[in-house]
């Protein structure tokens, strides 16, 4: 299964992005609900279920809800993804704490974004306020796992910020496609980072070079 997984996941991603680009809802129904479950396979849930796996289940439910039209479906989808953010956040905090400066930066961004969109969200103001707080805390906490997880958290925030702009009536060219590309990349980076969380990150070149003329130390 692991040998076939990259091809299968790539195919599902290609079908989903094609459906979004063509605004073909039937094509999206065939692919979008499979994205997070395929990442569950990559996570190896058969060995041990954890909070990141739970977050992917919530993401699957959210993906399905957001394929349905209407404000009610949007709010249900937001509620499901709130479950995703809280599950990820708890898992990341239990693993390792990110620096407080990272949390401060994300909270500043949260306050600025909500202040900017507040007057245009109408009845979505409070749901977006609460959800975006959980999202920013998750993105900050991801920085405590690894650089890969941090990138995934940042992309998740960027993807949902684009959704928030759409909910506020600000349409950007290709917004829907960009939302899905950043969302898929975010889930992939977070999942793969979590799967390899106990492996040391690659050292930077500056930490591996031996100064010219010096011999590497050998322990006795």
C-alpha positions as CSV (number, residue, x, y, z in Angstrom):
1,X,0.0,0.0,0.0
2,X,2.8,2.4,0.8
3,X,4.3,2.0,-2.6
4,X,1.0,2.8,-4.3
5,X,0.1,5.6,-1.9
6,X,2.0,8.4,-3.6
7,X,0.4,7.6,-6.9
8,X,-3.1,7.2,-5.4
9,X,-2.8,10.4,-3.4
10,X,-1.4,12.3,-6.4
11,X,-4.3,11.1,-8.5
12,X,-6.9,12.2,-5.9
13,X,-5.3,15.6,-5.6
14,X,-5.2,16.0,-9.4
15,X,-8.9,15.1,-9.7
16,X,-9.9,17.4,-6.8
17,X,-7.9,20.4,-8.2
18,X,-9.4,19.7,-11.7
19,X,-12.9,19.7,-10.2
20,X,-12.2,23.0,-8.4
21,X,-10.7,24.6,-11.5
22,X,-13.7,23.6,-13.7
23,X,-16.2,24.2,-10.9
24,X,-17.4,20.7,-11.3
25,X,-19.1,19.7,-8.0
26,X,-19.6,16.1,-9.0
27,X,-15.8,15.7,-9.6
28,X,-15.1,17.3,-6.2
29,X,-17.5,14.9,-4.5
30,X,-15.5,12.0,-6.0
31,X,-12.1,13.3,-4.7
32,X,-12.3,15.7,-1.8
33,X,-13.7,13.3,0.8
34,X,-10.7,11.0,0.2
35,X,-7.9,13.5,0.9
36,X,-7.8,13.3,4.7
37,X,-8.5,9.5,4.8
38,X,-5.6,8.8,2.5
39,X,-3.4,10.9,4.9
40,X,-4.6,8.7,7.7
41,X,-3.2,5.7,5.9
42,X,0.1,7.5,5.6
43,X,0.0,8.3,9.3
44,X,-0.2,4.5,10.1
45,X,-3.4,4.6,12.2
46,X,-3.4,0.9,12.5
47,X,-0.4,1.1,14.9
48,X,-1.8,3.8,17.3
49,X,-4.6,6.2,17.1
50,X,-3.8,9.7,18.3
51,X,-5.1,13.3,18.2
52,X,-3.7,14.1,14.8
53,X,-5.6,11.1,13.4
54,X,-8.7,12.5,15.1
55,X,-8.1,15.8,13.6
56,X,-8.0,14.2,10.1
57,X,-11.4,12.6,10.8
58,X,-12.8,16.0,11.6
59,X,-11.2,17.4,8.5
60,X,-13.0,14.7,6.4
61,X,-16.3,15.7,7.9
62,X,-15.5,19.3,7.2
63,X,-14.6,18.7,3.6
64,X,-17.9,16.9,3.1
65,X,-19.9,19.7,4.8
66,X,-18.3,22.4,2.7
67,X,-19.3,20.6,-0.5
68,X,-22.9,21.4,0.4
69,X,-24.4,24.8,-0.4
70,X,-25.7,27.4,2.1
71,X,-24.7,29.1,5.3
72,X,-25.7,26.2,7.6
73,X,-23.4,23.8,5.8
74,X,-20.6,26.4,6.0
75,X,-21.1,26.7,9.7
76,X,-21.2,22.9,10.1
77,X,-17.9,22.7,8.1
78,X,-16.4,25.4,10.3
79,X,-17.4,23.5,13.4
80,X,-15.8,20.3,12.0
81,X,-12.6,22.1,11.2
82,X,-12.6,23.6,14.7
83,X,-12.4,20.0,15.9
84,X,-9.4,19.6,13.6
85,X,-7.6,22.6,15.0
86,X,-8.3,21.7,18.6
87,X,-7.1,18.1,18.1
88,X,-3.9,19.3,16.3
89,X,-3.3,22.0,18.9
90,X,-3.6,19.6,21.8
91,X,-1.3,17.0,20.1
92,X,1.3,19.6,19.3
93,X,1.3,21.2,22.8
94,X,1.7,17.8,24.4
95,X,4.7,17.0,22.1
96,X,6.7,20.2,22.5
97,X,6.0,23.9,23.2
98,X,6.8,26.5,20.6
99,X,8.5,29.8,21.7
100,X,6.1,32.4,23.2
101,X,7.2,34.8,20.5
102,X,5.7,32.6,17.9
103,X,2.3,32.6,19.7
104,X,2.5,36.4,20.1
105,X,3.1,36.8,16.4
106,X,0.2,34.6,15.4
107,X,-2.1,36.3,17.9
108,X,-1.2,39.7,16.5
109,X,-2.1,38.4,13.1
110,X,-5.4,37.0,14.4
111,X,-6.3,40.4,15.9
112,X,-5.4,42.3,12.8
113,X,-7.2,40.0,10.4
114,X,-10.4,40.0,12.4
115,X,-10.3,43.7,12.8
116,X,-10.0,44.0,9.0
117,X,-12.9,41.7,8.2
118,X,-15.1,42.4,11.2
119,X,-17.4,44.9,9.4
120,X,-18.0,42.6,6.4
121,X,-18.7,39.2,8.0
122,X,-22.2,40.0,9.5
123,X,-23.6,36.9,11.2
124,X,-20.3,35.0,10.7
125,X,-18.4,37.4,12.9
126,X,-18.4,35.4,16.2
127,X,-18.0,32.0,14.6
128,X,-15.0,33.3,12.5
129,X,-13.5,35.0,15.6
130,X,-13.5,31.8,17.6
131,X,-12.5,29.5,14.8
132,X,-9.6,31.7,13.7
133,X,-8.3,31.9,17.3
134,X,-8.1,28.1,17.4
135,X,-6.5,28.1,14.0
136,X,-3.8,30.7,14.9
137,X,-3.0,28.8,18.1
138,X,-2.6,25.6,16.1
139,X,-0.3,27.2,13.6
140,X,1.8,28.6,16.4
141,X,1.9,25.3,18.2
142,X,3.0,23.5,15.0
143,X,6.2,25.4,15.2
144,X,7.1,23.4,18.2
145,X,7.0,20.1,16.3
146,X,9.3,20.9,13.3
147,X,9.9,23.3,10.5
148,X,7.7,21.1,8.2
149,X,4.9,21.2,10.7
150,X,5.3,25.0,11.1
151,X,5.0,25.4,7.3
152,X,1.9,23.2,7.3
153,X,0.3,25.3,10.0
154,X,1.1,28.6,8.2
155,X,-0.4,27.2,5.0
156,X,-3.5,26.1,6.8
157,X,-3.9,29.6,8.1
158,X,-3.3,31.1,4.7
159,X,-5.9,28.7,3.1
160,X,-8.6,29.6,5.7
161,X,-7.8,33.3,5.4
162,X,-8.6,33.1,1.7
163,X,-11.9,31.4,2.7
164,X,-12.5,34.3,5.2
165,X,-11.9,36.8,2.5
166,X,-14.5,35.1,0.3
167,X,-17.0,35.0,3.1
168,X,-16.4,38.8,3.5
169,X,-17.2,39.3,-0.2
170,X,-13.7,39.9,-1.4
171,X,-13.2,37.7,-4.5
172,X,-9.8,37.1,-5.9
173,X,-8.9,35.5,-9.2
174,X,-8.4,31.8,-8.8
175,X,-9.2,32.0,-5.1
176,X,-10.9,28.6,-4.9
177,X,-8.0,26.8,-6.5
178,X,-5.5,28.5,-4.3
179,X,-7.6,27.6,-1.2
180,X,-7.4,23.9,-2.1
181,X,-3.7,23.9,-3.1
182,X,-2.7,25.5,0.2
183,X,-5.1,23.3,2.2
184,X,-3.9,20.0,0.7
185,X,-0.3,21.1,1.1
186,X,-1.0,22.0,4.8
187,X,-2.6,18.7,5.6
188,X,0.2,16.8,3.8
189,X,3.0,18.7,5.6
190,X,1.4,18.4,9.0
191,X,0.7,14.7,8.6
192,X,4.2,13.8,7.4
193,X,5.8,16.0,10.0
194,X,3.8,14.2,12.7
195,X,4.6,10.8,11.3
196,X,8.4,11.6,11.5
197,X,8.2,13.8,14.7
198,X,10.7,11.6,16.6
199,X,13.3,11.7,13.9
200,X,15.9,14.5,14.2
201,X,15.7,17.2,11.6
202,X,18.5,17.6,9.1
203,X,21.3,19.8,10.4
204,X,22.0,22.9,8.5
205,X,25.3,23.1,6.6
206,X,26.8,25.5,9.1
207,X,26.5,22.8,11.8
208,X,28.2,20.0,9.8
209,X,31.2,21.7,8.3
210,X,34.6,21.2,9.8
211,X,36.8,24.3,9.7
212,X,39.6,24.1,7.1
213,X,42.7,22.4,8.4
214,X,40.9,21.0,11.5
215,X,40.4,17.3,12.1
216,X,37.0,16.1,13.4
217,X,37.1,15.1,17.1
218,X,37.1,11.4,17.9
219,X,35.8,10.3,21.2
220,X,38.0,7.9,23.1
